[in-house]
Amino acid sequence: MKDQTIDYIIKSTWQAIARMYNEEATKYGATMATGYTLLSIDKEKGTPSTSLGPKMGMEATSLTRTLKMLEERELISKKKNPSDGRGVLLYLTEEGKEKRELSKNTVLQFNDTIKKHTTEEQLKNFVEVAEIINQLIADKKIFKDK
């Protein structure tokens, strides 16, 4: 970790992962964001549109563009929420389910490859450190008001 900060390592690694996923998604006329969105929609029950943004950690404007594109490509459909007339449920179309399966297999292949190149202990340590970082951020223990 010489001359590299922890946040630099995380950010550069995530950028490499995002670039890799986008390169793979391009083969199918998609993006990482569209694949992630398809994976976040319940393939049987649908998903309320209002719960998708927080679930994915995505800004509303980016999510709106992604949903519009998915609807135009007929990968999702929108229906009124029967339990809340103001809300909308998002459903995967048959083609959307197929693209979701492609996305799922891509993520699983990534995970399997990482697992083949790391020990169980290395992966466990990685997860533990990530959990600690997330908890410190959630508890606002990184930057304290003076």
N, C-alpha and C positions, 0 to 999 in steps of 0.2 A: 504494500500500500504506500510505498515511498512516493512522496510528493503528490499524493491524491487524497482528497477528502472523501469521507463516507458518502456525502451527498453527490459528489462528482461520480463516484463509482455507480451508485444507484441510477443516477440520471443517464449516464452514458450507456449503461447496460439496458435500461428501459428503451432508450432511443434505438439501440441495435435490435432489440426484440420487436419494437414497433415497425422498424424498417423491414425486418425479415417477414413479419406477418403481412405487411402491405405488399411486398414482392410476391408472396404466395397468393394473396387474395386477388391480385391483378390478373393472375392466370384464369380466374373465374369471373372477371369483370366486377370485382368487389373491392372493398377496402377493409382494413382492420376494424374501423368503426362500424361498418355495416355487419360484419361477422359478429362482433361483440354485441351489437343490438339484437341480432337474431338469436343469439345464445341467451339473452336476458329476457326474452319473451317466452312465457310458458307455452309449450307446444300443444297442450290439451285445453287448458282453461282460459288462455289469453292472459293479458296483463294490462292493468290500468295504466294509461299513458302517464298519469301524474306520478306513479311510483317508479317509472323507468329512469328518470334523470338521477334521483338520489341513489338508486340501486347501482347505477353505472358510474356515478361520480362525474357526470357530463353536464356541461352548461346547457340551459334551455334552448338557446339559439342553435347550437351545434346539433343537439338532439332533434330539433324541429326539422332542420335541413335533412338529416339522415332519415328520419321517418317519412318525410315527403318523398325522397328518392326511393325508399323501399316500397312505398305505396305506388309510385309511378311505375316501378318495375314489377309490380304485382307480386311482391314477396310477402307483403302484409296487407291486411284489411282492417278497417276501423268499424266498430259497431258501438251503438249507445250502450252504456253500462246499465243493465236492468235494475241494479240495486241503487244506482245514483244517476238519475236522468241527466245531470250536468256533465258527467264524466264519459270517457270513451275507453273502450277496451280494444287492445291491439291483438290481432290473431295472425298466425302464420298461414299463408296459403300453402297449397301442396308444394309449389316450387320453393316457397320460403322454408318449408320443412326440409327439403332436400339441401338447400344452401346452408341451413342451420347444421345439418348433419356433416357437411363438408367442413364447416367451421369447427365443430366439435372434434372431428378427427384430426384436424390440423393442430389444435391445442393439445390433444392427447399425444400426438406424435412428438410435439415439442417436449412435453413432460416425460415421456418414455425415454427420449434421447438424453435429456439431462440426467435422469435416474441411472442410465447405463454408464454415464461418464463421471458419476460422483458416488461416494460411499453413502450408506444410510446415515452415518454420523455427520458427514458434511452437510447433507440435506437437512437433517434435524437442526444442526447449528444455524444454518441459513434461515430456516423458518423461525427459530427462537429469536434471532437478532432482528428479523423483520417485525415480529410481534412486539418486541421491546420498543423499537422505533415508533411503531404505530401507537403504542400505549403512551409513550412519553409525549407524543404530539397530541393525542386525545386528551390527556391530562394537563395539557399546556405547561409542561415542565421544561420545555426547551428555552423559551423566551419568557422570563417572568417580569411582570411589571415591577418597577422599583418604587 
